[in-house]
Amino acid sequence: MKMIGVTGGVGSGKSEVMKYIAGNYDAAVLLADHAGHLLMKSGQACYEPVRRLFGDGVLDEDGELDRSRIARIVYQDHAQLEALSRIIHPAVRKYISEQIEAAAEQGKTYFFLEAALLLEEHYDEICDEVWYIYAHQSVRRERLKKSRNYSDAKITQMIANQLDEEEFKKRCDITIDNSGTFENTARQIEARMKQWRTP
């Protein structure tokens, strides 16, 4: 089974790429962010440790962790962010390992792991290849305003907190340009997948 990592800046369209791959190839697809959300649900590995860290004030009316409240706290308090990371990241890493094992047992040809912090969290070390999903900054800004209603200031801060374009390109094996139509993106994906299929 080939392990392919997928990363890129906020608004670059990584989720759309993953959706396309899941629908067109014999691939298990995992988004690290979704794994983190799942593990914070009631009864899951991170629920109680996170609840103990922040107290019951971060619970919603259903008793679930309210991620937006937690986000507001850690946005202003770096120590709390560090403490949260110490709970979430090891649990996500364990979950990813289990999913890789399950996909291998199912005989999947590929495993695609998408994570914004793929390089920072060293997931590239378990990948055969890492893809950088690139999009012009103007395109990313437009997407984030449209899909998430983010302000220019928030987008600027988010982009500043991530690796820059040069760093992504230097540390990834393949760049997929997702600035234009998705048909163009799909052609780039297919060209690369053909190379994997050709011994």
Beta strands, then each sheet from edge to edge (+ up, - down):
strand 1: 2-7
strand 2: 27-31
strand 3: 110-114
strand 4: 129-134
strand 5: 174-177
sheet 1: 2+ 3+ 1+ 4+ 5+
end
